[in-house]
Amino acid sequence: MNLAEAICKVLYKNKYRIMQFVIFHIFNKSQAAAAEVIFTRLAQGHIHDGGGFRHALAGRSNHSALSIRSLEWDKFLDEAVRKSGLIDRLDKEANRLKQETVAVRGNLGQHIEPEQLQKKHAAIKTKAEEMVEGVAKLYLDAESLERAELLKRRKKAKEPSLRLRLHGEAMEKVLG
């Protein structure tokens, strides 16, 4: 990548340069490999496609995501929900639908009571909150499965030092 950028700098006088942009904030360690594969393919980032600089298989270079503690992933999930604006967008959509409904009913000589609209709005908001809770529950279920797998590996380990290391990882997961 650096060589390509240097060549472009010399040949085109700083007209072209390589820039990095965050395109997706993962909030669960299981998303790391999938996101890497998906976005590498979407951007045609492999050298064999003639479009990118990547020669290794996507999805294999995300070891750093596996070393992040559970508490940090919880923070990432909270941040993703907060920054995504999902609840705000659902509120805006409900308000838009409310306005359109009033306009349509007004054109038909009918009017929907504000109480009915408020109930519908509350139902949409509740549904969105349930969806967010569902995502969080799936995340916690995945964490539990991972902890169980780690404990199985620890029990199967024959070598005492490996057993101790795996026990330490399991304790970190439980406390973490």
C-alpha positions, 0 to 999 in steps of 0.5 A, a space after each residue: 500500500 505504501 509503495 502504491 501511494 508513493 508511486 501515485 505521489 510521484 506520478 500524479 503530484 499528490 492527486 491520489 492518496 490512500 485514506 482510511 475510514 471507519 465504516 462499521 463499529 462492531 459491538 460483539 467479538 463474533 462480528 469481527 471476522 464476518 465484518 472483515 469478510 463482508 467489507 473486504 469483499 464489498 470493497 474488492 480488497 483482494 489482490 486477485 480481484 485486481 482491486 485491492 491490496 489484501 493477499 491473505 484471506 479475510 476473516 483471519 486477522 482479527 486476533 485483537 478482537 478476541 483479546 478484548 474483555 467482556 466489559 469492554 464489549 458491553 460498553 461497545 454495545 451500549 455505544 452502538 445503540 446510543 450512536 446508531 440513533 435507532 430509537 430517534 429514527 423510530 420516533 421520527 418515523 412514528 411522528 411522520 406516520 402520525 402526520 400522514 395519517 392525520 392528513 389522510 384522515 383529514 382529507 377523508 373528513 375523519 380524524 384520528 384521536 391523539 390518544 390513539 396516535 400516542 398509543 401507536 407511538 408508544 407501541 412502536 417505541 416499546 417494540 424498538 426497545 424490545 428489539 434492542 434488548 433482544 440483541 443484547 440477550 443474543 450477545 449474552 447467550 453467545 458469551 455464555 456459550 463461549 464461557 462453556 466452551 472455554 471451561 470444556 477446553 480447560 477440563 480436557 487439557 492434560 498439561 498443568 500449565 495449559 490447564 492453569 492458563 485456560 483456568 485463568 482465561 475462564 476466570 477472566 471471562 467470568 469476572 470480566 
